[in-house]
């Protein structure tokens, strides 16, 4: 299938088939924004100290062709997931960040989290975590699943030749009560869920991507057995659910899709901004798919928002927003196009400051 990108952003399109053996064309556009404090702009009122702006990055980068991890794939969590996902029915909110203690003073514990509201103020996603260091001399903890519960959860016949290690399949890289074979010492659990916002006791608390092979995502992948191999292969199983493509923590999956004007609030996730917020600018994209007999248009949906914060490197404070369409095909697609629609704004032009934070 030929693809034409009429946007200034990285984009691509491809054909794919679902569990009902129906073909679709997926079209994807991803936009990279710098995250900048509004106080750095002379035109911004001084009383908006917690407000940040999304500004187009001159270097848009490339689409992620494969998953990228914080460390080794087997022992660390996903930093960026491949962009080549056929369809997401909802919006994933992902935050890669380190949590800092208030006032950057050693403390026995502190909260951090994310809150997402619509332009009208309706709450659509919230995840509040509790950072609980083992000693009171911590001032920062990376918010990754390596520091949440999980990992090796049990050992049978400890000390014997046939000892067995049992992994927590909801979080194989987590901090279990026993060290992994590759660990020099036991990893402490530093991140816990706030009881009021825990969606499932088995799912590890966090803000980042949950790997597609971890149990709460894998349960949506369908049944791969001998019957599937004989009757359905190479198509996905009949019970495959597109929810499998949702990579965010369940508490940070926005039902349906996030819209322009939505507000994202962050608590204790940036060294220089204990409380910060930004709003989504108005970007609209359209895909057009050609077959021998049809020309189909579809407005693309914002289905992934990745917030990457690195207080030590301001250039790594940015957001990646992905828009995607999923067009049914009655025949082979010949060509696909991605277009940027008019009345799109290049920067976040503002809203009133939020009355409440995370």
C-alpha positions in Angstrom: 0.0 0.0 0.0 1.4 3.4 -1.0 1.4 6.1 1.7 1.5 9.9 1.4 2.1 12.0 4.5 0.7 15.5 4.0 1.7 16.5 7.6 5.0 17.8 9.0 5.0 15.0 11.5 6.2 11.3 11.4 3.4 9.1 10.1 2.8 5.8 8.5 0.0 3.5 7.3 -0.4 -0.3 7.0 -2.9 -3.0 6.4 -3.9 -5.5 9.1 -6.4 -8.3 9.8 -8.5 -8.9 12.9 -9.9 -12.0 14.6 -12.9 -12.0 12.3 -10.6 -12.1 9.3 -11.7 -8.6 8.3 -9.0 -6.3 6.9 -8.4 -2.7 8.0 -6.0 0.1 7.1 -4.4 1.8 10.1 -3.0 5.3 9.7 -0.9 6.9 12.4 0.5 10.4 13.0 2.6 11.3 16.0 3.5 14.8 17.3 6.3 15.7 19.6 5.8 18.7 21.9 8.4 20.3 24.2 7.1 20.8 27.7 8.0 24.3 28.9 7.1 26.2 32.0 4.7 29.0 31.2 6.8 31.4 33.4 9.6 31.2 30.8 7.3 33.1 28.3 7.2 36.8 28.9 3.6 37.0 27.7 2.4 34.6 30.3 0.9 36.0 33.6 3.3 35.5 36.5 0.5 34.0 38.7 0.4 30.9 36.5 3.6 29.4 38.0 2.2 25.8 37.9 1.2 26.0 34.2 3.3 24.5 31.5 3.0 24.8 27.7 3.1 22.3 24.9 5.3 23.7 22.1 6.1 22.0 18.8 9.5 20.4 18.9 11.7 21.2 15.8 13.1 17.7 16.0 10.1 15.4 15.7 12.1 12.2 15.6 11.0 8.9 14.2 8.2 6.5 15.0 9.2 3.7 17.4 9.5 0.5 15.4 9.9 -1.7 18.5 9.6 -1.5 22.3 12.3 0.5 24.1 13.1 -0.4 27.8 14.8 1.4 30.6 17.3 -1.4 30.9 17.5 -5.0 29.7 14.2 -6.2 28.3 13.9 -9.1 30.6 14.5 -7.2 33.8 13.1 -3.7 33.3 9.9 -2.0 32.3 9.0 -0.4 29.0 9.9 3.2 28.4 8.4 3.5 24.9 6.2 0.9 23.2 6.2 0.4 19.5 4.0 2.8 17.5 2.9 0.0 15.2 -0.4 -0.9 16.9 -3.4 -1.5 14.7 -6.1 0.0 16.9 -6.8 1.3 20.4 -10.4 1.7 21.5 -9.4 4.2 24.2 -6.6 6.7 25.1 -3.5 5.6 26.9 -1.9 8.1 29.3 1.8 7.3 30.0 4.2 9.1 32.4 7.9 8.4 32.5 9.3 10.4 35.4 11.1 10.4 38.7 9.1 11.4 41.8 10.7 14.0 44.1 10.0 14.6 47.7 8.3 17.9 48.5 10.9 20.7 49.0 13.5 18.1 48.0 14.0 17.2 51.6 14.5 13.6 52.9 11.2 12.2 54.0 9.7 8.9 55.1 7.2 9.1 52.3 5.2 11.3 49.9 2.5 11.1 47.3 2.8 11.5 43.5 0.3 11.0 40.7 -1.6 12.1 37.6 -5.1 13.5 37.2 -6.8 14.1 33.8 -9.9 16.1 33.2 -11.9 17.1 30.1 -12.1 20.7 28.9 -15.4 20.8 30.8 -13.8 19.7 34.1 -15.0 16.1 34.2 -12.6 13.6 35.7 -11.6 10.9 33.2 -8.4 9.4 34.7 -6.6 9.5 38.0 -3.7 7.5 39.5 -2.3 8.4 42.9 0.8 6.6 44.2 2.5 6.6 47.6 6.3 6.6 47.6 7.5 4.8 50.7 11.3 4.5 50.9 12.8 2.0 53.4 14.8 4.8 55.0 14.1 8.5 55.5 17.1 9.7 53.5 15.4 9.4 50.0 14.5 12.5 48.1 13.8 10.9 44.7 12.5 7.6 43.3 12.1 6.6 39.7 8.5 5.8 39.0 9.0 2.4 37.4 7.5 -1.1 37.9 10.9 -2.3 39.1 10.2 -0.5 42.4 6.7 -1.9 42.8 5.5 -5.2 44.1 6.1 -8.2 42.0 9.1 -10.1 40.8 9.9 -13.4 42.5 7.0 -14.0 44.9 7.8 -17.5 46.2 10.5 -20.1 46.3 9.8 -23.8 46.8 12.4 -26.2 48.3 14.7 -23.3 49.1 18.3 -24.4 49.2 17.6 -27.6 47.3 18.8 -28.4 43.8 15.3 -28.4 42.5 14.2 -25.1 44.0 11.6 -23.2 41.9 11.3 -19.5 41.4 7.7 -18.3 40.9 7.3 -14.9 39.2 4.5 -12.5 39.7 3.1 -12.5 36.1 1.4 -9.2 36.7 4.8 -7.6 37.2 7.8 -10.0 36.5 10.3 -7.2 36.9 9.0 -6.1 40.3 10.6 -6.0 43.7 9.7 -9.3 45.2 10.5 -10.8 48.6 13.4 -12.7 47.0 16.0 -11.5 44.6 16.1 -12.5 40.9 19.0 -14.6 39.8 20.5 -11.5 38.2 20.1 -9.3 41.3 23.0 -8.9 43.8 20.5 -8.1 46.6 16.9 -7.9 47.3 15.1 -4.9 45.7 12.9 -2.8 48.0 9.3 -2.0 47.3 9.3 1.8 47.1 6.0 2.4 45.2 2.5 1.6 46.5 -0.9 2.4 45.3 -3.2 4.8 47.1 -6.1 2.7 48.4 -8.7 5.1 47.1 -7.5 4.8 43.5 -6.3 1.2 43.2 -8.2 -0.4 40.2 -7.0 -4.0 40.9 -4.9 -5.4 43.7 -3.0 -7.6 41.4 -1.9 -4.9 38.9 1.3 -3.2 40.0 1.0 0.5 40.9 2.7 2.8 38.4 2.3 5.4 35.7 4.2 3.8 32.7 3.6 1.2 30.1 2.6 -2.3 31.2 4.3 -4.9 29.0 2.0 -6.7 26.6 3.2 -10.0 28.0 2.2 -9.2 31.6 -0.9 -11.0 32.8 -3.5 -8.2 32.9 -2.8 -7.3 29.2 -2.1 -10.9 28.2 -5.6 -11.9 29.3 -7.0 -9.8 26.4 -4.8 -11.5 23.8 -7.0 -14.5 23.4 -6.6 -18.3 23.5 -3.7 -19.8 21.6 -4.2 -23.6 21.6 -4.3 -26.5 19.2 -7.8 -25.5 18.0 -6.6 -22.1 17.2 -3.5 -23.5 15.4 -5.7 -25.9 13.3 -8.7 -23.6 12.5 -7.7 -20.0 12.9 -4.0 -19.5 12.5 -2.5 -17.2 11.3 -5.3 -14.9 12.3 -5.7 -13.7 15.9 -7.9 -15.9 18.2 -11.6 -15.5 18.1 -11.5 -14.2 21.7 -8.8 -11.6 21.0 -9.8 -8.2 22.5 -8.3 -4.9 21.2 -8.0 -3.9 24.9 -4.8 -5.9 24.6 -3.3 -2.9 22.7 -3.9 -0.5 25.6 -0.5 -0.2 27.3 -1.3 2.2 30.1 -2.1 1.3 33.7 -5.9 0.7 33.8 -6.3 3.8 36.0 -4.8 5.9 33.2 -6.8 4.6 30.3 -9.3 7.3 29.2 -12.5 5.6 28.0 -13.3 6.5 24.4 -10.7 9.2 23.5 -9.1 12.3 25.0 -10.1 15.5 23.3 -8.5 18.9 22.8 -8.6 21.2 25.9 -8.2 18.3 28.3 -6.1 19.1 31.3 -3.3 16.9 32.7 -2.1 17.6 36.3 1.1 16.1 37.7 2.0 15.9 41.4 5.7 15.6 42.6 6.9 14.3 39.2 9.3 17.1 38.4 12.1 18.4 40.5 11.4 22.1 39.6 7.6 21.8 39.6 6.0 19.9 42.5 2.6 20.8 41.0 2.3 21.3 37.3 -0.4 21.1 34.6 -0.9 21.6 30.9 -3.8 21.5 28.5 -4.0 19.7 25.1 -3.9 22.0 22.1 -6.3 21.5 19.2 -4.8 19.3 16.6 -7.0 17.4 14.1 -5.9 14.9 11.5 -7.7 13.1 8.7 -6.9 9.9 6.9 -7.9 9.0 3.4 -7.8 5.4 2.1 -8.2 4.5 -1.5 -9.2 1.1 -3.0 -10.3 0.3 -6.6 -13.9 1.3 -5.9 -13.8 3.5 -2.7 -12.3 6.5 -1.1 -12.8 6.6 2.6 -12.2 9.5 5.0 -11.8 9.1 8.7 -11.0 11.7 11.5 -8.1 10.3 13.5 -8.4 9.8 17.3 -5.8 10.8 19.9 -5.2 7.3 21.5 -1.7 7.7 23.1 -0.2 10.5 25.2 3.3 9.9 26.6 4.7 12.4 29.0 8.4 12.1 29.4 10.0 14.1 32.2 13.7 14.4 33.0 14.5 17.2 35.5 18.3 16.8 34.9 17.9 17.3 31.2 15.2 20.0 30.3 15.4 18.9 26.6 13.9 15.6 27.7 10.8 17.2 29.1 8.4 16.5 26.3 5.1 14.9 25.3 4.4 12.5 22.4 0.8 12.5 21.2 -0.4 9.9 18.7 -3.5 10.0 16.5 -4.7 6.9 14.7 -7.5 5.8 12.4 -8.8 2.3 11.7 -10.5 2.0 8.3 -12.5 -1.2 7.3 -11.6 -2.5 3.9 -13.9 -4.4 1.5 -10.9 -4.9 -0.9 -7.2 -4.3 -0.9 -6.1 -0.7 -0.1 -4.1 0.9 -2.9 -3.1 4.1 -1.1 -3.5 5.9 2.2 -2.9 9.6 3.1 -2.6 11.5 6.3 -3.6 15.2 6.4 -3.5 18.0 9.0 -6.9 19.7 9.2 -7.3 23.5 9.5 -8.1 25.3 12.8 -5.3 23.5 14.5 -3.3 25.5 17.1 0.5 25.2 17.4 0.7 25.9 21.1 -1.5 25.6 24.2 -3.2 28.9 24.5 -4.5 28.4 27.9 -7.3 27.9 30.4 -7.8 29.1 33.9 -5.6 27.6 36.6 -7.1 24.4 38.2 -8.8 24.7 41.5 -7.6 21.3 42.7 -4.5 19.3 42.0 -3.9 15.6 42.0 
